[in-house]
Amino acid sequence: MKFTAFIHGFSASALTLLAVPALAVDGTEKVAQLSLEDLMKIEVTSVSKKPQRLAHVAAAVHVISAEDIRLSGANSIAEVLRLAPGMDATRFSANRWSASARGFAELLADKLLVLVDGRNAFNPAFSGVMWQDFQFPLEDIERIEVIRGPAAAIWGSNGMNGVINIITRSAASTPGGLAVLGTSTLDESYGRVRWGGQNADGSLFYRVYGSTQHASAQRAPASLGGGSGQDAYGTESAGLRLDGYLAAGARWDMSADFFSNHSDGLALMHQASGTTIDQQTERHRGTTLRARYEKGMDGGGNLQFQGAYAQTTLRIPYVMTDERNTVDLDMQHRFQMGKQQELVWGINYRLSSDTITPGLVMHMDTPSRRMNYLGLFAQDEINLADTWRLTLGLRMDRNPISGWDAQPTARLSWNLQPNQTIWGALSKAARAPSRADAGFNRNLAYIPGTLASYVPNTLLVLHGAEDLRSEQLKAAELGLRSQWASALSTDLVLFTHRYDQLLRTAGQMTPVPGFPLTVVNIDIGNGGAMTVNGAELAADWRINPAWRLQLAQTWNSVTQDSTVTPDPTGTLPKSITSLRLSWTPASRINIDAWLRHTGARPGVPSHTQLQRNAFSGFDLRLGWTPRKNMAWSLVGQNLNQGSCDALSGSALVASNTGAIPSCQPRSLLAQLRLEF
């Protein structure tokens, strides 16, 4: 899209929105300008399934606030996650992202658990999430709690490298109307509309929303490797939330969300030669329902029940179609044991049934399957003294492939001064085999034979066995959270992760002779091992009322066992840097600059999607609030074309020039936000 067309399109859309009556109300959202002392008092719930002051938490946790999201200029949740230290989030195409913490950040990252209001959102098909399916409005997010490191003792298997808990705002805090309209040179156009209200006596609140976004295929500049991403996409979503408040402090809430998206991409093998590349369109559709009841109890206790249902359909031409229904039931109980102890315990049950229709690239030994999961957990927080807290926890999970996994944790925190907390943690976590790990068959390569010489054609097939074990992690962490002055705070974490039983190519090849085709199965099994050592630093400096500087820095070091085939999914950048500078030159104007640098990810030839060079990106946002119910913003993303260096020169790009995107080019985004 040319820049003139971009401006014209935005102007026309803006005039359309301005025609909507904008009736300001007293309940209009106001973003609190918290001091750093207040920020340290923020309560987080993801570490122990109970409210805890951030200053006292014995874990590597970072809170991304609604204000952070707004000022970042980001337009998707995956982009927002780059605000947290240790998060490795990379855009593969227009709406495809990989995101993980402390390694394993491939497109289908499977060691990071994602929650939405406590609902487990990971897909049992591969134990991860597809970020393009998260389409609820960013404006409805209250905060995102990012835990780096194992949190499986509370949240269960797959909370191996961390937990992302997306917490949306209650319907009571979103009265009235909101409309957001934007257009950009990359994403073209998007719009979000929300409306909220309440009943007469104020005991029931509601909101509904609708969202849409579309983009055409992008082409990188020829000077930077060229290549058309063929990654046009479109998304639509809608949803509602209800919040009810009962007598005696009880409350309930429920939500329903629907999404539909399509993303153009590439199929790497659909003919006998195994080399043909053809256009394909992924299609994702889904509906999620969630309901929760919560009641306070005598002595500060709490009882909570939650149920969730998700129906999803994922269709990838030439690969497979996954139709899935998943039910989750959760119960947790928190209560005091004497004056010094507080216990949280609970139970979780999940049932997931699917039908995976085979394609030309992949098929399952068992096309349809029902899988039952059970989790039991308990965690005890003990006040050893006024400044010492010990937390002991254990979770037992059972999955239908590898059986039971024990996941214990021990965490100790010491408030050595009122404004400084040192903490340490020892944890064991597991990543259970997913549906796609066990009993899958993926065509890797086709080798033509010679009929005259009676040499058969050969098909190499990657095969996942049914007797897989859970991948294991033993982790140690040490942290120091400090408030050095009223305007300066830091959070430092040192960690070591030891992985065992990682899935890898076992080296066993089982030929199934035949003519004219011989099939050779290459088995996937446990056996990979690696160690990741690292440090994460976050700093927040309120230079003065008009200036704020935020730093997130990560250093990583990876050691893989020389006795096994290196696990390419374990490679991760040696460093990740995020530096944000916010300036408020006037009460109605914000200027935000965001500089990011990600170190190289060498990968190996067999996993070309992981090969990335070091790259830097620079974003700049200008925000203007002419009146209380209206806000404009103009965002320039990747202004230095830095991410265009990320994939240039990799084997996949070099062998398919003009077909595989080598970068996402710089873009301009303009947005109008109205409250009415």
VEXMARSE-207667 format. One record per residue (C-alpha): residue in three letters; y, x, z. Coordinates in steps of 0.5 Angstrom, whole numbers, padded with zeros to 4 digits, always signed. Layout:
N
ALAYXZ ...
// end
This chain:
676
MET+0000+0000+0000 LYS+0007+0003-0002 PHE+0012+0003+0004 THR+0017-0002+0000 ALA+0011-0007+0000 PHE+0010-0005+0007 ILE+0017-0007+0009 HIS+0017-0013+0005 GLY+0010-0016+0008 PHE+0013-0015+0015 SER+0019-0018+0014 ALA+0016-0024+0011 SER+0011-0025+0016 ALA+0017-0024+0022 LEU+0021-0029+0019 THR+0015-0034+0019 LEU+0014-0032+0026 LEU+0021-0033+0028 ALA+0021-0040+0026 VAL+0016-0042+0031 PRO+0020-0044+0037 ALA+0021-0039+0043 LEU+0022-0042+0049 ALA+0022-0037+0055 VAL+0019-0039+0061 ASP+0020-0036+0068 GLY+0012-0035+0068 THR+0013-0030+0062 GLU+0009-0023+0064 LYS+0013-0018+0067 VAL+0010-0011+0067 ALA+0011-0008+0074 GLN+0014-0001+0074 LEU+0010+0002+0080 SER+0011+0009+0083 LEU+0006+0014+0084 GLU+0005+0012+0091 ASP+0003+0005+0089 LEU-0001+0008+0083 MET-0005+0011+0088 LYS-0006+0005+0092 ILE-0009+0001+0086 GLU-0016-0002+0088 VAL-0021-0001+0083 THR-0028-0004+0083 SER-0032-0001+0078 VAL-0035+0005+0082 SER-0038+0001+0088 LYS-0038-0006+0086 LYS-0032-0008+0091 PRO-0025-0006+0091 GLN-0023+0001+0093 ARG-0017+0005+0093 LEU-0016+0010+0088 ALA-0014+0015+0092 HIS-0021+0014+0096 VAL-0026+0014+0091 ALA-0031+0019+0090 ALA-0032+0019+0083 ALA-0028+0021+0077 VAL-0025+0015+0075 HIS-0018+0014+0071 VAL-0015+0007+0070 ILE-0011+0005+0064 SER-0006+0000+0065 ALA-0003-0006+0061 GLU+0003-0002+0061 ASP-0001+0004+0058 ILE-0004+0000+0053 ARG+0003-0003+0051 LEU+0006+0004+0050 SER+0001+0008+0047 GLY+0002+0004+0040 ALA-0006+0003+0040 ASN-0009-0003+0036 SER-0016-0003+0038 ILE-0020-0001+0045 ALA-0023+0005+0042 GLU-0016+0008+0041 VAL-0014+0006+0048 LEU-0020+0010+0051 ARG-0017+0016+0048 LEU-0012+0016+0054 ALA-0017+0018+0059 PRO-0019+0025+0061 GLY-0026+0027+0058 MET-0026+0021+0053 ASP-0028+0023+0046 ALA-0026+0018+0041 THR-0026+0019+0034 ARG-0025+0014+0028 PHE-0030+0015+0023 SER-0027+0010+0018 ALA-0022+0004+0018 ASN-0025+0000+0024 ARG-0031+0005+0026 TRP-0031+0009+0032 SER-0035+0013+0036 ALA-0033+0014+0043 SER-0037+0017+0049 ALA-0035+0021+0055 ARG-0038+0028+0057 GLY-0042+0029+0050 PHE-0047+0025+0045 ALA-0041+0022+0042 GLU-0044+0019+0035 LEU-0043+0013+0032 LEU-0048+0009+0036 ALA-0047+0013+0042 ASP-0052+0010+0047 LYS-0051+0014+0054 LEU-0044+0010+0056 LEU-0045+0003+0059 VAL-0039-0002+0057 LEU-0037-0008+0061 VAL-0033-0014+0060 ASP-0031-0017+0066 GLY-0037-0014+0069 ARG-0041-0017+0063 ASN-0046-0012+0061 ALA-0044-0011+0053 PHE-0049-0006+0051 ASN-0053-0008+0045 PRO-0061-0007+0047 ALA-0062-0006+0040 PHE-0060+0002+0041 SER-0057+0002+0048 GLY-0049+0002+0045 VAL-0044-0002+0043 MET-0040-0003+0036 TRP-0033-0002+0038 GLN-0031-0006+0032 ASP-0034-0012+0035 PHE-0029-0012+0041 GLN-0024-0017+0038 PHE-0020-0020+0044 PRO-0013-0019+0044 LEU-0010-0013+0048 GLU-0005-0017+0051 ASP-0010-0020+0055 ILE-0013-0014+0058 GLU-0011-0013+0066 ARG-0013-0006+0066 ILE-0019-0001+0064 GLU-0023+0003+0069 VAL-0026+0009+0066 ILE-0032+0012+0070 ARG-0034+0019+0067 GLY-0040+0022+0070 PRO-0047+0018+0072 ALA-0045+0011+0075 ALA-0053+0008+0074 ALA-0054+0007+0082 ILE-0049+0001+0081 TRP-0049-0001+0074 GLY-0056+0001+0072 SER-0060+0005+0066 ASN-0055+0007+0061 GLY-0049+0008+0065 MET-0051+0016+0064 ASN-0045+0019+0062 GLY-0040+0014+0064 VAL-0038+0007+0065 ILE-0032+0003+0061 ASN-0030-0003+0065 ILE-0025-0008+0061 ILE-0022-0012+0066 THR-0018-0018+0063 ARG-0013-0022+0066 SER-0014-0029+0070 ALA-0012-0035+0066 ALA-0007-0036+0072 SER-0003-0030+0070 THR-0002-0032+0062 PRO+0002-0038+0062 GLY+0006-0041+0056 GLY+0005-0038+0049 LEU+0004-0031+0046 ALA+0004-0029+0039 VAL+0004-0022+0036 LEU+0004-0020+0029 GLY+0004-0014+0025 THR+0003-0010+0019 SER+0001-0003+0017 THR+0000+0002+0011 LEU-0007+0003+0014 ASP-0009-0004+0017 GLU-0005-0008+0013 SER-0004-0014+0017 TYR-0006-0017+0023 GLY-0004-0023+0028 ARG-0006-0026+0035 VAL-0004-0032+0038 ARG-0005-0034+0045 TRP-0003-0041+0049 GLY-0004-0042+0057 GLY-0003-0047+0062 GLN-0006-0051+0068 ASN-0007-0058+0071 ALA-0003-0062+0075 ASP-0005-0059+0082 GLY-0005-0052+0080 SER-0013-0051+0082 LEU-0015-0050+0074 PHE-0012-0045+0069 TYR-0014-0044+0062 ARG-0012-0040+0056 VAL-0014-0040+0049 TYR-0013-0035+0043 GLY-0014-0033+0036 SER-0014-0027+0032 THR-0015-0024+0025 GLN-0014-0017+0022 HIS-0015-0015+0015 ALA-0015-0008+0011 SER-0016-0005+0004 ALA-0020+0001+0002 GLN-0016+0007+0004 ARG-0016+0014+0000 ALA-0014+0020+0003 PRO-0009+0025-0001 ALA-0012+0029-0006 SER-0009+0035-0003 LEU-0013+0034+0003 GLY-0020+0033+0000 GLY-0019+0026-0003 GLY-0025+0021-0002 SER-0024+0014-0002 GLY-0027+0011+0005 GLN-0029+0004+0001 ASP-0028+0002+0008 ALA-0024-0005+0007 TYR-0025-0010+0013 GLY-0024-0016+0016 THR-0024-0019+0023 GLU-0023-0026+0026 SER-0024-0028+0033 ALA-0023-0034+0038 GLY-0024-0035+0045 LEU-0022-0039+0052 ARG-0022-0037+0059 LEU-0022-0042+0065 ASP-0020-0040+0072 GLY-0021-0045+0078 TYR-0019-0044+0085 LEU-0023-0048+0091 ALA-0023-0049+0098 ALA-0024-0044+0103 GLY-0022-0038+0098 ALA-0028-0039+0093 ARG-0026-0039+0086 TRP-0030-0039+0079 ASP-0028-0037+0072 MET-0031-0037+0065 SER-0030-0035+0058 ALA-0033-0036+0051 ASP-0031-0031+0045 PHE-0033-0031+0038 PHE-0032-0026+0033 SER-0034-0025+0026 ASN-0033-0018+0022 HIS-0034-0015+0015 SER-0034-0007+0014 ASP-0035-0004+0007 GLY-0039+0002+0008 LEU-0044+0006+0004 ALA-0052+0006+0003 LEU-0055+0013+0003 MET-0062+0011+0000 HIS-0064+0005-0004 GLN-0068+0007-0010 ALA-0074+0012-0011 SER-0070+0018-0012 GLY-0067+0017-0005 THR-0060+0020-0007 THR-0057+0014-0010 ILE-0050+0012-0006 ASP-0048+0005-0007 GLN-0043+0000-0004 GLN-0045-0004+0002 THR-0042-0009+0007 GLU-0044-0009+0014 ARG-0043-0016+0017 HIS-0043-0018+0025 ARG-0042-0024+0028 GLY-0043-0026+0035 THR-0042-0031+0041 THR-0041-0029+0048 LEU-0041-0034+0054 ARG-0040-0032+0061 ALA-0039-0035+0068 ARG-0038-0033+0075 TYR-0037-0036+0082 GLU-0035-0032+0088 LYS-0034-0034+0095 GLY-0031-0030+0101 MET-0035-0029+0107 ASP-0034-0028+0115 GLY-0032-0021+0117 GLY-0029-0019+0110 GLY-0036-0020+0106 ASN-0037-0023+0099 LEU-0042-0027+0095 GLN-0042-0027+0087 PHE-0046-0030+0082 GLN-0045-0029+0074 GLY-0049-0031+0068 ALA-0048-0029+0061 TYR-0051-0031+0054 ALA-0050-0027+0048 GLN-0052-0029+0041 THR-0051-0023+0035 THR-0053-0022+0028 LEU-0052-0015+0025 ARG-0053-0015+0018 ILE-0053-0008+0014 PRO-0055-0008+0007 TYR-0061-0004+0005 VAL-0062-0002+0013 MET-0064-0008+0017 THR-0062-0015+0020 ASP-0062-0016+0027 GLU-0061-0023+0030 ARG-0061-0023+0038 ASN-0060-0027+0044 THR-0059-0024+0050 VAL-0059-0027+0057 ASP-0056-0024+0064 LEU-0056-0026+0071 ASP-0053-0022+0076 MET-0052-0023+0084 GLN-0049-0019+0089 HIS-0048-0019+0096 ARG-0043-0015+0100 PHE-0042-0015+0108 GLN-0040-0011+0114 MET-0046-0008+0118 GLY-0042-0006+0125 LYS-0035-0003+0125 GLN-0037+0003+0121 GLN-0041+0001+0115 GLU-0041-0004+0109 LEU-0047-0005+0105 VAL-0047-0008+0097 TRP-0054-0010+0094 GLY-0056-0014+0088 ILE-0061-0016+0083 ASN-0060-0016+0075 TYR-0065-0020+0070 ARG-0064-0019+0063 LEU-0068-0022+0057 SER-0067-0020+0050 SER-0071-0023+0044 ASP-0070-0021+0037 THR-0072-0021+0030 ILE-0071-0015+0026 THR-0072-0016+0019 PRO-0073-0010+0015 GLY-0069-0007+0009 LEU-0071-0001+0004 VAL-0069+0004+0009 MET-0072+0002+0016 HIS-0077-0003+0019 MET-0080-0004+0026 ASP-0087-0004+0027 THR-0086-0011+0031 PRO-0081-0015+0027 SER-0080-0020+0033 ARG-0080-0018+0041 ARG-0078-0021+0047 MET-0076-0015+0052 ASN-0075-0017+0060 TYR-0071-0012+0064 LEU-0070-0012+0072 GLY-0065-0008+0076 LEU-0065-0008+0084 PHE-0059-0004+0087 ALA-0056-0003+0094 GLN-0051+0002+0096 ASP-0048+0003+0103 GLU-0041+0006+0105 ILE-0041+0009+0112 ASN-0034+0011+0115 LEU-0036+0018+0119 ALA-0029+0019+0121 ASP-0022+0017+0120 THR-0022+0021+0114 TRP-0029+0022+0112 ARG-0033+0017+0108 LEU-0041+0018+0106 THR-0044+0013+0100 LEU-0051+0013+0099 GLY-0054+0009+0094 LEU-0060+0007+0090 ARG-0062+0003+0084 MET-0069+0001+0081 ASP-0069-0001+0074 ARG-0075-0003+0070 ASN-0075-0004+0062 PRO-0081-0006+0058 ILE-0082+0001+0054 SER-0082+0006+0060 GLY-0083+0002+0066 TRP-0079+0004+0073 ASP-0073+0009+0074 ALA-0070+0011+0080 GLN-0063+0013+0080 PRO-0060+0015+0087 THR-0053+0018+0088 ALA-0050+0021+0094 ARG-0042+0021+0095 LEU-0038+0024+0100 SER-0030+0024+0100 TRP-0025+0027+0105 ASN-0018+0025+0106 LEU-0016+0032+0108 GLN-0009+0030+0108 PRO-0006+0023+0107 ASN-0004+0025+0100 GLN-0010+0029+0098 THR-0017+0027+0097 ILE-0023+0032+0096 TRP-0030+0029+0094 GLY-0037+0031+0091 ALA-0043+0027+0088 LEU-0050+0028+0087 SER-0053+0023+0082 LYS-0059+0022+0078 ALA-0059+0017+0072 ALA-0063+0015+0066 ARG-0063+0012+0059 ALA-0068+0008+0058 PRO-0071+0008+0051 SER-0068+0002+0046 ARG-0071-0003+0042 ALA-0070+0002+0036 ASP-0073+0008+0039 ALA-0080+0005+0040 GLY-0084+0003+0034 PHE-0078+0004+0028 ASN-0079+0007+0022 ARG-0074+0010+0018 ASN-0074+0013+0011 LEU-0071+0020+0011 ALA-0073+0023+0004 TYR-0077+0022-0002 ILE-0080+0028-0006 PRO-0082+0026-0013 GLY-0089+0028-0015 THR-0092+0030-0022 LEU-0097+0025-0025 ALA-0100+0031-0030 SER-0102+0035-0024 TYR-0104+0030-0020 VAL-0099+0031-0014 PRO-0097+0025-0011 ASN-0090+0022-0009 THR-0088+0024-0002 LEU-0084+0019+0003 LEU-0082+0023+0009 VAL-0081+0017+0015 LEU-0078+0018+0022 HIS-0082+0015+0026 GLY-0081+0013+0034 ALA-0087+0012+0038 GLU-0088+0007+0043 ASP-0090+0011+0049 LEU-0083+0014+0050 ARG-0080+0016+0057 SER-0073+0015+0059 GLU-0068+0021+0058 GLN-0066+0024+0065 LEU-0060+0027+0068 LYS-0058+0030+0074 ALA-0051+0031+0076 ALA-0046+0034+0081 GLU-0039+0033+0081 LEU-0033+0036+0085 GLY-0026+0033+0085 LEU-0019+0034+0088 ARG-0014+0028+0087 SER-0007+0030+0090 GLN+0000+0027+0090 TRP+0004+0033+0091 ALA+0010+0029+0091 SER+0013+0022+0090 ALA+0014+0024+0083 LEU+0007+0028+0081 SER+0000+0027+0082 THR-0006+0031+0079 ASP-0014+0029+0079 LEU-0018+0035+0078 VAL-0026+0034+0077 LEU-0031+0040+0076 PHE-0038+0038+0074 THR-0045+0040+0071 HIS-0050+0035+0068 ARG-0057+0037+0067 TYR-0061+0033+0061 ASP-0068+0033+0061 GLN-0073+0029+0056 LEU-0068+0028+0051 LEU-0071+0024+0045 ARG-0072+0030+0039 THR-0076+0031+0033 ALA-0083+0033+0036 GLY-0085+0037+0030 GLN-0091+0033+0029 MET-0092+0031+0022 THR-0098+0026+0021 PRO-0099+0025+0013 VAL-0102+0019+0011 PRO-0105+0021+0004 GLY-0105+0016-0002 PHE-0104+0016-0009 PRO-0098+0015-0012 LEU-0095+0016-0006 THR-0097+0020+0001 VAL-0093+0018+0007 VAL-0091+0023+0012 ASN-0089+0021+0019 ILE-0085+0025+0023 ASP-0085+0023+0030 ILE-0079+0022+0035 GLY-0081+0024+0042 ASN-0078+0027+0049 GLY-0077+0034+0050 GLY-0070+0036+0049 ALA-0066+0039+0054 MET-0059+0041+0055 THR-0054+0043+0060 VAL-0046+0041+0060 ASN-0041+0044+0065 GLY-0034+0042+0064 ALA-0027+0041+0068 GLU-0023+0035+0067 LEU-0015+0035+0069 ALA-0011+0029+0069 ALA-0003+0030+0071 ASP+0002+0025+0072 TRP+0010+0027+0073 ARG+0015+0022+0073 ILE+0021+0027+0072 ASN+0026+0022+0073 PRO+0027+0014+0072 ALA+0028+0015+0065 TRP+0022+0020+0063 ARG+0015+0021+0064 LEU+0010+0026+0062 GLN+0002+0025+0062 LEU-0003+0030+0061 ALA-0011+0029+0060 GLN-0015+0036+0059 THR-0022+0037+0058 TRP-0026+0043+0058 ASN-0033+0043+0056 SER-0039+0048+0055 VAL-0046+0047+0052 THR-0052+0050+0053 GLN-0059+0048+0050 ASP-0066+0050+0051 SER-0068+0056+0046 THR-0075+0053+0047 VAL-0074+0047+0043 THR-0070+0044+0037 PRO-0063+0043+0039 ASP-0061+0036+0040 PRO-0055+0036+0035 THR-0052+0029+0039 GLY-0051+0033+0045 THR-0046+0038+0041 LEU-0039+0036+0044 PRO-0032+0039+0043 LYS-0030+0045+0047 SER-0023+0042+0049 ILE-0020+0035+0049 THR-0012+0035+0050 SER-0008+0029+0051 LEU-0001+0029+0052 ARG+0004+0023+0053 LEU+0012+0023+0054 SER+0015+0017+0055 TRP+0023+0016+0055 THR+0027+0010+0056 PRO+0034+0012+0054 ALA+0036+0005+0055 SER+0033-0001+0059 ARG+0031-0005+0053 ILE+0029+0001+0049 ASN+0022+0006+0050 ILE+0021+0012+0046 ASP+0013+0015+0047 ALA+0010+0021+0043 TRP+0003+0022+0044 LEU+0000+0029+0042 ARG-0008+0030+0042 HIS-0012+0036+0040 THR-0020+0036+0039 GLY-0024+0042+0039 ALA-0029+0043+0033 ARG-0036+0040+0033 PRO-0040+0044+0029 GLY-0047+0039+0029 VAL-0053+0041+0025 PRO-0054+0040+0017 SER-0059+0034+0019 HIS-0053+0030+0023 THR-0047+0031+0018 GLN-0044+0025+0021 LEU-0043+0030+0028 GLN-0040+0035+0024 ARG-0032+0036+0025 ASN-0027+0041+0025 ALA-0022+0042+0030 PHE-0016+0037+0029 SER-0009+0035+0032 GLY-0006+0028+0032 PHE+0001+0026+0033 ASP+0003+0019+0034 LEU+0011+0016+0035 ARG+0013+0010+0038 LEU+0019+0006+0038 GLY+0020+0000+0042 TRP+0026-0005+0043 THR+0026-0011+0047 PRO+0033-0015+0045 ARG+0031-0021+0049 LYS+0026-0022+0055 ASN+0021-0026+0050 MET+0022-0022+0044 ALA+0019-0015+0043 TRP+0019-0010+0037 SER+0015-0004+0036 LEU+0015+0001+0030 VAL+0009+0006+0031 GLY+0007+0012+0026 GLN+0000+0015+0027 ASN-0003+0021+0025 LEU+0004+0023+0023 ASN+0002+0030+0022 GLN-0004+0028+0018 GLY-0008+0032+0023 SER-0015+0028+0023 CYS-0015+0029+0015 ASP-0018+0036+0017 ALA-0024+0033+0022 LEU-0029+0032+0016 SER-0026+0036+0011 GLY-0031+0041+0008 SER-0037+0038+0012 ALA-0044+0038+0008 LEU-0044+0030+0007 VAL-0036+0030+0005 ALA-0037+0036+0000 SER-0044+0033-0003 ASN-0040+0026-0004 THR-0033+0028-0006 GLY-0030+0021-0008 ALA-0034+0017-0004 ILE-0034+0019+0003 PRO-0028+0019+0007 SER-0025+0026+0009 CYS-0020+0023+0013 GLN-0015+0017+0015 PRO-0008+0018+0013 ARG-0002+0018+0016 SER+0000+0011+0017 LEU+0006+0006+0020 LEU+0005+0000+0024 ALA+0011-0005+0025 GLN+0009-0011+0031 LEU+0013-0017+0033 ARG+0011-0020+0040 LEU+0014-0027+0042 GLU+0013-0031+0048 PHE+0015-0038+0048 
// end
